């Protein structure tokens, strides 16, 4: 009985403070059961009814996905995407969004961080970048209940409308092209739900509104410093750097994922925006340029590379990936990640010495 009373109080407060939001079907990503990617998207009912999706891209390369079933074609399905203001933590976060399904035109393969299902296309919505990041003074979420007073402000939104060409299942995918970590808010639909609890149980709605109300859905202490001084110090290695440039891409195949963090050697703080060039031999042990690319570290200093399994360069040389790391104001470093038999994921951290 107590939970019902608590939920009723929360809903009454939300109706008084923010009428529009209280009439939407809201969802919050649970840290213990994070939203999955396009292979197993979160299925959502009633695609035309307003949905609020409060999620977090928690690691470099994270992709969240949601599926909707349309009973018929529909014009001007509305999607809005926002990023909450949380100190300076999410200022670099500019999520991209794609609507995926049959009847849509297939974009260039490099435009997506994943492979489209066969026979499906996608419409891509990229966040509008601005420096410095501009807040939306007209939109914020305020919550006051049980002695709490919390307000979430947002940066300016990115909005579009999508024509759903035919009946069927369509997926919405969200990711951050530069691998930055942070929270996001996606709003879909064109009309009020007939019943806010029609598809949800009381306990779930209580959890959702509590997380939205106190800001815990963002997964970040907004008053915390931007970086932590506690991190393992990695070894700095130096060596020959290739003279030619590698194309900007974080994916050159499938089968292996390499991640890591670039630190400053003197302070052990992450370096954001460090350039990580990589190259590897193909299955025949040849360096043909297919396995080369360039990525940049996110605001937490991490990078992510997705590739095929590199071949052996010579009979006695194990499969490996060369890494060439550089950042403005630091000495460069060259190292390699050596793959073990059967390894499909790996991690290589690097530290750079300051030139000063």
C-alpha positions in Angstrom: 0.0 0.0 0.0 2.8 2.4 0.8 4.4 2.1 -2.7 1.0 3.0 -4.2 0.8 6.1 -2.0 4.4 7.1 -2.8 3.8 6.7 -6.6 0.6 8.7 -6.3 2.4 11.5 -4.6 5.2 11.5 -7.2 2.7 11.5 -10.1 0.7 14.4 -8.5 3.8 16.4 -8.0 4.9 15.8 -11.6 1.5 16.8 -12.9 1.7 20.1 -11.0 5.3 20.9 -11.8 5.7 19.6 -15.4 2.3 18.7 -17.0 3.8 17.6 -20.3 6.3 15.2 -18.9 3.8 13.5 -16.6 1.7 12.5 -19.5 4.5 10.7 -21.3 5.5 7.1 -21.1 8.9 7.4 -19.4 11.8 4.8 -19.3 15.1 4.9 -17.4 18.1 2.7 -18.1 18.8 0.4 -15.1 22.5 0.2 -14.3 22.0 -3.4 -13.3 20.3 -4.2 -16.7 21.7 -1.8 -19.3 19.9 -1.3 -22.6 21.3 -3.5 -25.3 22.4 -2.8 -28.9 20.6 -3.4 -32.2 20.8 -7.2 -32.0 18.5 -7.2 -28.9 16.8 -3.8 -28.6 14.4 -2.9 -25.9 10.9 -3.5 -27.2 8.5 -0.5 -26.6 4.8 -0.5 -27.2 2.5 2.1 -29.0 5.1 3.9 -31.2 2.8 6.9 -31.8 2.4 7.7 -28.1 5.0 10.0 -26.5 8.0 8.2 -25.0 10.8 9.6 -22.8 14.0 7.5 -22.9 16.5 8.5 -20.2 19.7 6.6 -20.9 23.4 6.6 -20.5 26.2 5.7 -22.9 28.5 4.3 -20.2 31.6 3.2 -22.1 33.4 4.1 -25.3 31.5 2.4 -28.2 28.3 1.9 -26.3 25.1 1.6 -28.4 21.6 1.7 -27.0 18.7 0.5 -29.1 14.9 0.4 -28.9 12.3 -1.3 -31.2 8.9 -0.1 -32.2 6.2 -2.0 -34.2 4.2 0.1 -36.6 0.8 -1.3 -37.8 0.9 0.9 -40.9 3.0 3.5 -42.7 3.2 6.9 -40.8 4.3 10.3 -41.8 6.3 12.8 -39.6 7.1 10.5 -36.7 8.8 13.0 -34.3 12.1 12.4 -32.5 13.9 14.8 -30.2 17.3 14.3 -28.6 18.8 16.2 -25.7 21.8 16.0 -23.4 21.5 17.0 -19.7 23.7 19.7 -18.2 25.9 18.1 -15.5 28.7 20.5 -14.6 31.1 20.1 -17.6 30.9 16.3 -17.7 28.6 16.0 -20.7 29.6 19.2 -22.6 31.6 17.1 -25.2 28.7 14.6 -25.6 26.9 14.9 -29.0 24.9 11.7 -29.5 23.9 10.4 -32.9 20.6 8.6 -33.5 19.4 6.3 -36.3 16.0 5.0 -37.2 16.5 1.6 -38.8 14.1 -0.5 -40.8 12.7 -1.8 -44.1 12.0 0.7 -46.9 14.6 3.2 -45.7 17.7 4.0 -47.8 21.0 2.4 -46.7 23.6 5.0 -45.7 27.3 4.7 -46.2 28.7 1.9 -44.1 31.1 4.3 -42.3 28.2 6.4 -41.0 27.2 3.7 -38.5 29.2 2.0 -35.7 27.4 -1.3 -36.4 26.4 -3.4 -39.4 22.8 -2.9 -40.6 20.5 -6.0 -40.7 20.2 -7.4 -44.2 17.6 -5.5 -46.3 17.2 -2.6 -43.9 18.2 1.1 -44.3 18.6 3.9 -41.8 17.9 7.6 -41.3 20.7 9.3 -39.2 20.2 12.2 -36.9 23.4 13.9 -35.8 23.5 16.3 -32.9 24.0 19.9 -33.8 27.4 20.9 -32.4 28.1 24.3 -30.9 31.1 25.7 -29.0 30.6 26.6 -26.3 27.7 24.3 -25.5 24.4 26.3 -25.3 21.8 25.6 -22.7 18.1 25.7 -23.4 16.7 28.2 -21.0 13.1 27.2 -21.9 13.3 23.6 -21.0 14.2 22.0 -17.8 12.9 19.3 -15.4 12.1 20.3 -11.8 11.2 17.9 -9.1 10.1 18.8 -5.6 8.8 16.0 -3.2 9.7 14.4 0.1 12.1 17.2 1.0 14.0 17.0 -2.3 14.5 19.8 -4.8 16.3 18.8 -8.0 16.4 20.6 -11.4 17.8 19.1 -14.6 18.8 21.6 -17.3 19.4 20.5 -20.9 21.5 21.7 -23.8 19.7 22.8 -27.0 17.8 19.8 -28.6 18.1 18.2 -32.0 14.8 17.4 -33.5 13.6 15.7 -36.7 10.6 13.9 -38.2 10.8 10.6 -40.0 8.5 9.0 -42.5 7.9 5.3 -41.6 7.4 3.8 -45.1 5.5 0.7 -44.2 4.2 -1.5 -41.4 6.8 -3.5 -39.5 9.5 -3.3 -36.8 11.7 -0.3 -36.7 14.7 0.3 -34.4 16.1 3.5 -32.9 19.8 3.3 -32.1 21.8 5.9 -30.0 25.6 6.2 -29.8 28.3 8.9 -29.4 30.4 9.1 -32.6 33.5 10.2 -30.7 33.1 7.7 -27.9 32.3 10.2 -25.2 30.5 8.9 -22.1 27.4 10.6 -20.9 23.6 10.7 -20.4 21.0 11.5 -23.1 17.3 12.0 -23.3 15.3 10.9 -26.4 11.7 11.9 -26.9 9.6 10.0 -29.6 6.0 10.0 -30.6 3.2 12.4 -31.7 0.4 12.1 -29.2 -0.4 11.7 -25.5 -0.7 8.1 -24.1 -4.2 7.1 -23.3 -3.0 5.6 -20.0 0.4 6.3 -18.5 0.4 3.0 -16.7 -1.2 0.9 -19.4 2.0 -1.1 -20.2 3.8 -0.7 -16.9 3.5 -2.0 -13.3 3.4 0.3 -10.3 6.8 -0.6 -9.0 8.5 0.1 -12.4 6.8 3.5 -12.7 7.9 4.4 -9.2 11.5 3.5 -9.9 11.4 5.5 -13.2 9.9 8.7 -11.7 12.2 8.6 -8.7 15.3 8.3 -10.9 14.2 11.1 -13.1 13.2 13.2 -10.1 16.5 13.0 -8.2 18.8 13.0 -11.3 20.3 9.5 -10.6 19.4 8.4 -14.1 22.4 10.4 -15.4 24.8 8.1 -13.5 27.1 11.0 -12.7 27.8 13.2 -9.6 27.6 16.6 -11.3 29.7 18.2 -8.6 32.5 15.8 -9.0 35.8 16.7 -10.7 36.0 16.0 -14.4 38.9 13.5 -14.0 40.1 11.2 -11.3 43.7 11.1 -10.0 43.5 7.5 -9.2 44.5 5.4 -12.2 47.1 2.7 -13.0 50.2 4.2 -14.6 51.0 2.6 -18.0 54.4 2.2 -19.5 55.5 4.7 -22.1 57.2 3.2 -25.1 58.8 5.0 -28.0 59.6 3.9 -31.5 59.3 4.6 -35.2 56.2 6.5 -36.4 54.8 5.9 -39.9 55.2 8.9 -42.2 51.8 8.6 -43.9 48.4 9.3 -42.5 45.8 6.6 -41.7 42.1 7.1 -42.5 39.8 8.3 -39.6 37.8 5.2 -38.7 37.3 3.0 -35.6 36.1 -0.1 -37.4 38.0 -2.1 -40.0 36.3 -5.4 -39.6 34.7 -7.7 -37.0 36.0 -10.4 -34.6 38.3 -8.4 -32.3 37.8 -5.3 -30.1 40.8 -3.4 -28.6 40.2 -0.7 -25.9 42.5 1.3 -23.7 43.2 4.6 -22.0 45.8 7.2 -22.7 47.3 8.8 -19.5 49.6 11.7 -18.8 52.7 10.1 -17.3 53.4 12.9 -14.8 50.0 13.1 -13.2 48.3 9.8 -14.3 45.3 11.8 -15.6 43.5 10.8 -18.7 44.3 12.7 -21.9 41.2 13.6 -24.0 41.5 14.0 -27.8 44.8 12.0 -28.1 45.3 10.6 -31.6 45.6 6.8 -31.8 46.8 5.4 -35.1 46.7 1.7 -35.6 47.7 -0.9 -38.3 47.7 -4.6 -38.5 48.4 -7.4 -41.0 45.6 -9.1 -43.0 44.8 -12.8 -42.7 47.8 -13.6 -45.0 50.2 -11.6 -42.9 50.4 -8.7 -45.3 50.2 -5.0 -44.5 47.8 -3.9 -47.3 46.3 -0.8 -45.7 42.9 -2.4 -45.0 43.8 -2.8 -41.3 44.8 0.8 -40.7 42.9 3.7 -39.1 42.9 6.6 -36.7 40.7 7.1 -33.6 40.7 9.8 -30.9 40.3 9.3 -27.1 37.1 10.5 -25.5 36.8 12.9 -22.5 37.9 10.1 -20.2 41.0 9.3 -22.3 39.7 6.0 -23.6 39.7 4.7 -27.2 38.0 1.7 -28.9 39.0 -0.1 -32.1 36.9 -2.9 -33.8 38.8 -5.0 -36.3 39.2 -8.4 -37.9 41.7 -10.8 -36.2 45.1 -9.8 -37.6 47.3 -12.4 -39.3 50.8 -13.4 -38.4 53.6 -11.3 -39.9 56.2 -14.0 -40.3 56.2 -17.6 -39.0 57.5 -16.7 -35.5 55.6 -13.4 -35.0 52.3 -13.6 -33.1 49.3 -11.6 -34.3 49.6 -8.0 -33.1 48.3 -4.5 -33.6 50.7 -1.6 -33.9 49.6 1.6 -32.0 51.0 5.1 -32.5 49.8 7.6 -29.9 50.3 11.3 -29.9 48.7 14.4 -28.3 49.5 18.1 -28.4 52.1 19.0 -25.8 53.2 15.4 -25.3 55.9 13.1 -26.6 54.5 10.4 -28.9 54.5 6.8 -28.0 54.6 3.7 -30.2 53.7 0.3 -28.9 51.7 -2.9 -29.9 49.0 -5.2 -28.6 49.9 -8.8 -29.0 47.0 -11.2 -29.3 46.7 -14.4 -27.3 45.2 -17.5 -28.9 41.4 -17.3 -28.9 41.4 -13.7 -27.7 38.6 -11.6 -29.0 39.0 -8.5 -26.8 42.1 -6.8 -25.5 43.2 -3.7 -23.6 46.4 -1.6 -24.0 46.9 1.5 -21.9 49.6 4.0 -22.7 51.0 7.0 -20.9 52.6 10.1 -22.6 55.3 12.3 -21.2 54.7 16.1 -21.3 57.1 18.0 -23.5 57.4 20.8 -20.9 
